[in-house]
Amino acid sequence: MTSTSYVSEELALIWSLLVTTVVATFFIQRYKITYIPPSAAAMALGMVYGGIAKIAGLTATLRFSPAAFFYGLLPPIVFAAGFTLKKREFFRNFGTIVLFAVVGTLVSTILFGLATYLLMLMHVVKRSHLGTAPLVECMLYGALISATDPVATLSVFSELDVPPLLYNIVFGESVLNDAVAIVLFRTLEEFYDAPLKFITLPLIIWRFVTIGIGSLLTGIFVALPCAFLLKRFQVAPGEQEGRQNSLAFSGTVYEIALVVMSAYMAYLIAEVLQLSGIVALFFSGVFHAHYSYYSVAPDAQITLRRFFQFAAFLSETFVFAYLGLQVATLGSMTWDWGLLLTGLPLCLATRAANIFPLSRLANLRRKLPLPMNLQWMVWAVGLRGAVAYGLALNLPQIEGESDEGIPAIESATLVIVMASTLFLGAATGPLLRFFDLQGVGDAEVAAAGYAQLHEGVSPTTAMARVRDINSTGPHTLLQRWKILDRHFLKPLFGGRQFSAAAVRGYPLVAPDGGPEEDDDEDDSETPGPGGTPTRAGRGGEDRSSALESGEYHPFLPSLAGGVDFGHNGLDSRQGMQLAQQHSGQRHESSTGENRPGADLKAGVQTYKPPMPAPLDEDRPDR
């Protein structure tokens, strides 16, 4: 009697590939290997496993699944990008990011599509490899290939000392660019069987705008009710007598489940309404991080952060490894040498045609202009990734050619994705050094841009001008948003609260920083580990060195020995009482001498403050 196995050879192969890739990327990150990014290593390992699968004859079921990618692997990546977004830097450069992501993607799509159509008319690309509407198919090809995915570049940026401005622009563009490319692709799909007329272009633009705005509103209006519920129905351990003190009965599990399910619900609702689930999911993540995150219990906050980081990492790793695995299917693909040889050069040319003109346009309105070396770097890191290949598999199929997509465009897209990830991704480090962008800050970059726009200005004058611009207050629109947010939205939906609860010298901020809630923080604070402000003035150093030097001023949660003071921290009376008691304790030694440097460490370790009174009466919303 033979037993039935529910584990196939293909599944075992894919699982072993994933384990190997995780181990390899761990060592790449640990030893800061910049010449091979983790995503490129994952793809290379996938290619090796793909060769093994081809030899073993396991190629039949290894084909990339667009449904699994768009509905299973992409959502965690997009939501994590919104949930961990550095909002201050994102919205400070929002105009430039939108210019690159929206207008730039439109320009790339049109230029790439028209160039491919022209190559077909010149018989460089075979007409037989396209479908019944070659112009629309070429434009669809331009839309999908305009989806950038600079994961390889961003992983190198995180290891090297690059200007934050460069990282934020590249990251912000990549987040919105994928969504724009998907929306544009689906909009063009609707006109696949319709005859192209002069009125078609305005209709396409109108449909594109309505999908974008509708998707954004869908993400917001799904996230806000969830935040409202979490704000009004908070549950804390031990709050009700007789309740079992566990994660499930304390409400933590329910809070986590509500946030996670609400996030995916935004994606599903947008897809059902024929909108963009990616746009809805991204802005849902932004609003969950801004409101919902601060209404859940501290252990739920930690779990949410770690869960979304884990899900995004595993999804990205699997996607690039699985793309490399597609080499096992190369023998069954259709090849068009015109598309293969012109694809990557057209990608670089069309990206240059939108990055450099749009940078000049952005510099007309930017207080701190983008210098040429930064523009060159933004152009060079426009890699193509899994979104492009997934869309290629969703192309309208050619009757009699294949079950899905246009095979020639699919194979060309796979080659472009692999070449850009493996070669351009590996060139990120050398390019940073070539363009003098490693080891410099935003001030130096901005001064260089200012000097380029104003000929004859000395570097000293340019730097002084940059300091003057940086010292100006926020934009009027941003000020109005902060007023609306602080006085009307946060009381309804939750969010980070700033009040008299912070005792001078002891800001009540969780030691383990949460999502990048930097739009309300005091700029005078020095960011410490995890984005937490510290008073030590040495945010990047270990706390022990600050203790030894006598410069470390601990947080009240540390002084209290883990006492839970509630989400809003202590009130001013209780906080001042703890601060005064700690101040008296740390200046007393066993001999009665005042030794602040040495006894501070002992004071932090031995101080046991009295348990504060419950704060529920101070919180009507609990």
N, C-alpha and C positions, 0 to 999 in steps of 0.2 A: 504494500500500500504506500503510495507516494504522498507526501505531505505537500500542501499548498503553501507557497511562499507569497507573502504580501509585500515583500521588499524586492524591487527589481534591481538589476545590475546598474541601470542608469541612475536610479536614486542613490545607490551606494556610491557610485562614481561622483555624482554631484555633491553629496555630503562630504566625502573625503576631500574634494576640491575646496569646499568652503572652509573646512578645518585647516587645511594647509595654507590657505590664503590668509586667514585670521592670524595664524602664527607668523607668517612672513611679514605681514603689515605691522605686527607688534614689534618685531626686531627693527624694521625700517624706522618706526617712530622712536624707538628707544635709543637707537644709535644715530638718530638724526641724519639718515642717508637721504640726501636731497637730489642725487642724480637719477634716482628711480622712485617716483612718487608711489604711494600705496595703490592708487587706482591702476597705474601702469603695471605694477607687479601683479596685481590681481588678474589683469587681462593677459599678461604673459603666462602666468600659471594656467589660466583657462585655455590658452592655445596649446600648451603642453598636454593637458588632459584631453583636449579635443583631438590631438594626434593619436593619443592612446585609444580613445573611443573609436576613432576611424579604423585603426588597426584591428580592434576587437569587434568591429561590426555593430557598434551601438549608436549609430547616427540617426536612426529612424525617429526616435522620440526626444532628441536633444534640441529640437528647433525652438527658437526664441518665441515665447508666447506673449503677444501684445496685451491680451486680457490680463494675464498674471502680472505683467509689468505695470499697466496703467491703474489697475484696481487693487493690487496687492503690494507692490514694491515701491512705486512712486509716492503714494500718499504719506507714508512715514517720513520720507526725506523732505517733502514739501512742508509738512506741518512742523517738523523740527526746525526748519529754516525760519519759519514765521515765529515759532515759540521762543527761539533763542536769538532773535533779531536784535541787533544793537540799534535801538530805535532812534537815539539822538543822531548818530552818524548817518543812518539811513535817510532820515527826513531832512537832515542838514544838506545832503547832496541829492535830495529827491528829484529836483528838476533835471540835473545831469543824468541821473539813473534812468528816469522815464524817457529822456531824450534818446539815450542809447538803446534802451530795451524796447520801446514802442516804435519811435520813428526809425531807429537804426534797423530794427527787424523788418519793417516795411520796405525800407530801401534795399536791404540785402535780398529780400524775397523777390522784389520786382526785377532787380538787376540780374540776379542769378537765374531766375526763370526765363527772362528774355534772352540772356546769353545762351542758355541751353537750347532754347527754341531756335535761335539763329544758327547754332552748331548743327541742329537737325536739318535746317534748310540748306546748309552747306554740305550735307551728307557726311559730316564728321561723326554725328550720332545717328545710328540707324533708325529710320522711321518705323520699321517693323517691331522695334523693341518698346515702342510706346503704344498707347491705346487709341481709342476712337476720338479723343479730344486732346491732341498733343499740346496745344497751348496751355490749357488748364492743367494738364499733367506736369508740364514744365514748371508752371507756377506753384503747383503743389510740391514739387521737388525742391523748389527754392524756399518754400515755407518750412518744410521739415528740416532742411539742411541749415537753416538759419538758427536752429535751436542750439545754443551754446551750453556746454556743461564743463566748466573749468574746475572740476573737483581735484584733478591732479595738480593744477596750479595753486589752488587755495591751500592744499595740504603742504606744499612747499612754502607758501607765504607764511603759514603758521609756524614753521620751523625757523625761518630766517627773519632778520630784523628789517622789515619792509615798512614804508610809510603807511600809516593807517588809512590815509585817503585812498591809496591804490587798492588796498584790500577791500574797503567798503564799496568802492565803485564797481570793482569786478564782481564781488559777491552780490551786490544789489542788482546789477544788470543781469547776472545769471539767473537769479530767482524769478524776476519778472519776464525775462526773455523767453524762458521755456513756456510760461503761460501764454505769452503773446503769440509765439509760434504755433502752439496747439489751437488757440482760438482762430488764428488766421487760416490754418490748415482746414479746420472744420467749416469755416465760412466758405472757403473755396470749394470744398466738397459739395456744398449745397448747389453750386452752379456748374457741377460737372456735366450734366446732361442738358443744361440750358444754353441756347446760342448766345455767344458773346456779342453784346451791343454796347453802344456808347453809354447807355444808362446803367450798365452792369457795374462799372467801377464805383459810382456813388452808392449803389445798393450794397456792394461788398463792404465798403467803408462804414456805412450805417449799421450793417449787421455786426461788424467787428466791434464797433463802439458799444452797441446795446448788449452784446454778450459780455464784454469786459465790465461794464457798469453793473449789469445784472448779477454777474458772478461775485463781484466785490460786495454788493449789498446782501447777497445770500449768505456769504461767510460771516458778515457782521451780525445779521439778524438771527442766525443760528447760535452764535457765540454769546450774544447778550442775554437771552433768556436763561442759558445755563449759568452765566455769571450771577444773574439775579437770584436764581434758586440757591446757589451756593452761598450767596451773601445773606439770604433770609433764613436759611435752614442749616446753619452751621451746627455741627455736633462735635463735642469735645469729649475725650476719655474721662469717665467718672462724673460727667455732668448730671446724669440721672441716677438716682439711688437704685442699687440692685442690678445695674447694667454690667454685663461682663466686660472686663477691661481687655479687649482684644481689638485687633485691627478691624475686623468685620463689624463688631458690635459698637465700636467707637465712631463709626461712620467714615473712617478713612478709605476703606475699600469702595464704598459707594461714591465718595467724592472723586476718586481716581476713575472709576468706571464711568461716571457722568461726563467728565472732561473728555476721556478717550472716545466714548460713543458719540458725544456731541460733535467732536472734530470730524469723525468719519461721516456723520449724518450730513454735515455741510457739503461734503464731497458728493454724496449720493443724491441729495436734493438738487444740487446744481446740474448733475448729469441727467437726472430725470427731466429737468426743465430745459434741456438742450443748451445748457450754459457750460462754462468751464469749471470743472471741479477743482482744478489746480489753483486757479485764482481764488475761489471760495475757500479752499483749505488753507492757503497761505495767510489770508487776512483773518481767518478764524483763529489761526495760531497766534497772530499778533494780538488780537483782542483777548484771547484766553490768557496770554502771558501778562497783559496789562491789567486785567480785572480778576478773572477767575482764580488765578494762581494765589492771590493774596487773601482769598476767602477760605482756602482749604487748610487743614491742619498741617503743622510743620513736617510731620513724617510723610504726609501725602505730597507736600511740595518736593521733598527729596526724591520720593518715588517717581513722581511725574518727570522731573528733570532727567533722572537716570533712565527711565523707561524710553523716553523719546530719543535720548542720545543713543541708547543701545539699538533701538529699532532703526534709526536712520543709518547708523554705522553698518549694521548687518545687511540692510537693504542695498546700500551703496556697494559694499564689498561683493555681495552676491551678483549684483547687476553687471559689474565690470568683469567678474570671473566668468559669468555666463555668456557675456559678449565674446570673450576670448574662446569659449567653448564652441562657438559657431564655426570655427575653422573646420570642424568635423563635417559640416554640411556644404563646404565650398565646392565639392565636386558636383553637386546637383544644382548649382546656381547657373544663371545665365549671365554671360559677361559681354559687356559692350566696351571696347577699348577706348572709344571716344569719351564715354562717361567716366571711365576709370582715370584716364590721363588728364582730363580737364577739371575733374571735380575739386581736388585740393587747391590748385591754383585759382580757380574761380572763387572758392571760399575765402582765400586770403585777399584777393582783389576786391571782392564785394564788401568785405569787412573794412578794408582800408577806405573804400568809397563812402562809408557811413561814419567811421570813427573820427577821422581827421576833420571833415567839414563840420560835423556836429560838435566836435570839441571847440572849434573856432566859434561856433554859434553859442555854445554854453559859456565861453569865456566873455562874451559880451555882457552877460548878466551876473556872472560869478564875482563875488568880492575877491576871492583868491583863485586866480586862473590856473588851468591845468597846463604844466610845461610840456614841451615836446617829448622829452624822454618818458614821461608818464603816459602820454598818448601812444607812443610806440609800444609800450609794455601792454597797455590795454588792448591794442590791436593784436599783439602776438599771442595773447592767452585765450583767444576765442576758440577753444577746442569744441569738438562735436562729441556727443555722448549718446546714451541709451535712448533719450527722448527722440532723437533724430531717427535712430534705427527702428524704434517702436512705431513711429508714424509711417516709416517706409513700408512696414508690413501691413499698414491699414490703408494703403493706396487702393483705389478702385481696381479690381483685378481685370486682366486682359483675358477675354474669353478664349478658352482653349489652351492658354499658356500655363496657368498655375491656379491653385486653389485660393491664393490670397496675394494681393499686392502686384507690383510690376517687377519681375525678377531682376531685370537689368539695373533698375534704380536701387533695388534692395542690396544687390551685391556691391554697387558703387558706394552706397552709403556706409556699408560695413567696412569697406576698405578705408574710407575717409575717417571714420570714427577710430579705427585701430591706428592709423598712421598719425593722426593728430594727438591721440592720447599717449602713444608710446614715444614719439619723437619730439613733438612740441612740448609735451608735459615734462619730459626729461631735460629739455633745454631751458626750463624756467629759471633755474639757478644761474647758469651762465649768462642768460639774458639780463637778469637783475644786476649782475656785476657789470655787464657791458654798458647798460644804461645808467650806471651810478645810482641805483635805487636801493642798494643794500646798505643798511647802517645809517640811514638818514631819516629825519622826522618830517612831519607835515610842514613845519615852519620852513625848513630848507627847500622843500619841494615848492611851496607857495611862493617863496622869495624868488626862486628860479623862474617860475611862471610870470611873476610880476615884472622881473627884469626883462624877460623876452618881449612882453607887451609894451614896455616903456623903454625904448632904446636910450642908452646913455645914463641910465640909473645905476648907481654903484650897488654892489651887494649889501653894503651896510645900510644904505637908504632903503633898499628893497626889504630887508629884514625888519627895519623899524616900521615901515609901512604895514607889513604883515602883523606886527604886534599891535598896531593901532586898530587894524580891522578886527583882530581877534578880541580886542577889549570892548568892542561894541556889544550892545545887548541883543537879545534874540529878535527875530523878525516879528512884526506886528501880528501877522496871522498866527504865528506860533504862540504868542502871548495870549491871544484870544482863545485859542484852543486850550491852553493850560487853565485859563479861568473857567471855561465851560466844563472841562474835565474835572477839576478839583471841586467845584461848588455844586455841580449838577449830576455828572455821570458817576463819579466815584461813590457818592452817598447811595446811589441806586444799585450799582453793579459791583462795588468793592474796588480794590486796588490799593496801592501802597499809600499809606497815610503818613503825613508829617505834621506833628503837633507839638505841644509843650511837653509831651512824654519824653522827649530826648533831653537828657541832662547834659549840661555843657561839659564837653570832654568825653562823653560816653554816648555816642549815637546808637540808638536802639535799632540796629540792623542785624539781621541774622548772620552769624559767622560764615555760613556756607551760602554764598551769593546765589540768587535765583536767576530767572531770565533777565535779560539786559534791561533793567528798569532804570535807565540812566537819564531820562528826560526831566526828572525832578531833583536829581542829586545836586548837592552843592559842589561847584567846581573846585573849591578849595581843598576838598578831600583828596587824599592820595589813594588811588585804587590799589587795593591789596589783592591777595590771592582770591580767585573766584569773583573778582569784581567788587569786593567788600571794601568800603572806605576804612582807613585806619588812621590813627593819630600818631603813629610812630614815625611817619615820614619816610619809611623804608618798606614800602609795600611789597617789593619783590623779594625781600630777605626773609629768612626764617625767624620765627618769633623768639627762639632761644637767644639769638644774637642781640635782639632788641632788649630782651630781659636783662642780659648781662650788662648792657650799656646803660640801663636805667631809662631807656627811651620808650619802652613799651607801655602803652596805656590800654588796659584790657577793656573788653566789652562787658556790659552788665550781665548778659547771659552767662559769660564765663565766670564772673564773680559769684554768681548765684548758685554755682554748682549744679547747673542743669535744671533749675526751677523754671517751670512753664509760666510765663507772665501773660499768656494770651497773645492774640495776633497783634494788638496795638501796643504791646509792651507795657511798661509801668506808667502810672500817672506821675505827674511832676513831684508830688509829695513823697511817694514811696521811692521814686528814683533818687531824689536828693538824700533821703534817709540812708539808702544803701551806699551812695557815694561818700557821704560824710563818715559813715562807719568804716568803710574801706580805707578812707584817707587816714583816719586815726590808727587803724590797725597796721597799715603798711609802714608807718614811721616809728613803730615801737619794736625794739629788738629785745633779746633776752637780757641784755645788760642795761637797757634803758637808753641806749644811744640811738641817734637818728642816722640810719644808714639807708637812704632811699634806694640806692642802686642795688644793694644786696638783698635788703629785706623786702623789696617789692615782689621778688619772685616767691619768697616764702609767704607773703601776704596773700597772693593770688591762690596759692595751694591750700592754705589753712583756713582762709576766711569762710565762715558758714553763716550767712545772713539769715535772719528770721523769715519764715514763710510769709509772704505778703497776703493781705486779705484778698478774697476772690474779687475779680474785677467785673463780674457779670452785671452788677448794677450800673457800671459805667458804660455798658454796651447794650443799648436798647434793641439792637438788631439780633442779639443772640437769643 
